[in-house]
Amino acid sequence: MTRILYARDEAGNEHRVIQRLEAAEGEDAHGGARMVYTLEDGSPVRRVDSETFQIVSTGAYISAVEA
């Protein structure tokens, strides 16, 4: 499952955040799955809450917007 979310930074730049469901790996996975978030260029993004993401490489926060 893949979904495109839109977010905006403080400067007003819009970003496309790709949300993917991936199979969890490792000893504790127990066959589960987890949501993975990235920008279009593959940069990892962390979901902070329902409206906020953090770009891992820069620490910058971006806020979800309606498409």
N, C-alpha and C positions, 0 to 999 in steps of 0.2 A: 504494500500500500504506500503510495506516495501522494503528498499533498503540497501545494504551493501556498505559502503564507506571505503576506506583505507587511513590512515594517519600515519605520522612518527614524532616522537619527535626528539629533538636535539641530543640525544644519538644514534639515528638510530633504535630505537625499533618501530616496526610496530603495529598499533592498528586498530581494526575493529570498525567502527562507524556505528551504526544502525540508519537509518533514517526512521521514521514512520509518517504517516499522522494520526492524532488523531482529534476527534471531539472536538472543543473548548467548554469550560465550563464557566459558570458564566453568569451574567446579560448581559454583553456586547457581548456575543458570537454570537447571532443572527443566530444560526444554521451553523456557519462557521467551518472551520477546521484549524489546525496548524501543522507545522512540529515539531517533537520531536526527539532529538538526544541523544543517550546513547552509552556507551561502551558495550562490550559483557557482562560484569558483572553487568550491570544495572546502572552504574555510569552516572549521567547526564552530558551532553556535550552541550556547547553553541556554535552556529555557529557565528563566528566573521565576516567573509566575504566568498567569494567563494572558497578560498583555506586554510582557517585557522579555527580551532576549539579551544575551551578552555575547559579543564576538570574542571568542577565546583569545585570539592572537593579540588583540589590542586592548581588551578590557572595556571597550565601548559598549554602551547600552543602546538598544534600539527598541522602539515601541510598536506594537502591532497596530495596523490600520485596516480598514475595510477595503477590499479590492474594488 
